[in-house]
Amino acid sequence: MAVPLVPDNSTSVPATPAIPDSPGTGWKHFLVCVNRRIGKPACAGAAIADALETELRGRQLAFPVERTVCLGACEQGPNVRLAPGGRFYHQVGVAGIAELVDDACKLAGHPATR
């Protein structure tokens, strides 16, 4: 059985076997808010996106990490979302990335190997 690969580009983890979608999840990638706003709440999650890519690469999981400018929940940030239509993670910190990936793997029905 062939496992699909994610194309290698600047916003994705290098091509490695991807986790097939499990029924009911449907998500394909992570969205990380990297918005910076002066005088207002902001996510500024570039370090979170970097840590998420590193964690995924270390586990050989090929989920793209897309940096976006707004997820519409600034007051609860930093924010990460499984997309499309997946779970939101609020108040994410670099220290919580491994736990976030564990949860995402559980949702996809894949063992959360570290």
Residue pairs with C-beta under 8 A, 6 or more apart in sequence:
3 17
3 18
3 20
4 18
4 20
5 15
5 16
5 17
5 18
5 62
6 12
6 13
6 15
6 16
6 18
6 62
6 63
6 64
7 15
8 14
8 15
11 64
11 65
11 66
11 67
12 29
12 62
12 64
12 65
13 53
13 56
13 57
13 61
13 62
13 63
13 64
13 65
14 57
14 62
15 62
16 57
16 60
16 61
16 62
17 60
17 62
18 61
18 62
18 63
19 61
19 62
19 63
19 105
19 108
19 110
21 27
21 28
21 108
22 107
22 108
22 109
22 110
25 82
25 86
25 107
25 108
25 109
26 84
26 85
26 86
27 82
27 83
27 84
27 85
27 86
27 87
27 104
27 107
27 108
28 63
28 64
28 83
28 84
29 63
29 64
29 65
29 66
29 82
29 83
30 52
30 63
30 64
30 65
30 66
30 80
30 81
30 82
30 83
30 104
31 66
31 68
31 71
31 80
31 81
31 82
31 83
32 43
32 45
32 48
32 49
32 52
32 65
32 66
32 67
32 68
32 78
32 79
32 80
33 43
33 45
33 68
33 69
33 70
33 71
33 74
33 77
33 78
33 79
33 80
34 43
34 44
34 45
34 46
34 49
34 67
34 68
34 69
35 42
35 43
35 44
35 68
35 69
35 70
35 74
36 42
36 44
37 74
40 74
41 74
41 75
41 77
42 74
42 77
43 71
43 74
43 77
43 78
43 79
44 78
45 67
45 77
45 78
45 79
45 80
45 92
46 67
47 94
48 78
48 80
48 92
48 93
48 94
48 97
49 65
49 67
51 94
51 97
52 65
52 80
52 97
52 100
52 101
53 65
55 97
55 98
55 101
56 62
56 63
56 65
56 101
59 101
59 113
59 114
61 101
61 105
61 110
63 104
66 83
71 77
71 79
71 81
71 88
73 79
73 88
73 90
76 90
76 91
77 90
77 91
77 92
78 90
78 91
78 92
78 93
79 88
79 89
79 90
79 92
80 88
80 89
80 92
80 100
81 87
81 88
81 89
82 104
82 107
86 107
87 103
87 104
87 107
89 100
89 103
92 100
98 114
101 112
102 112
102 114
105 111
105 112
105 113
106 112
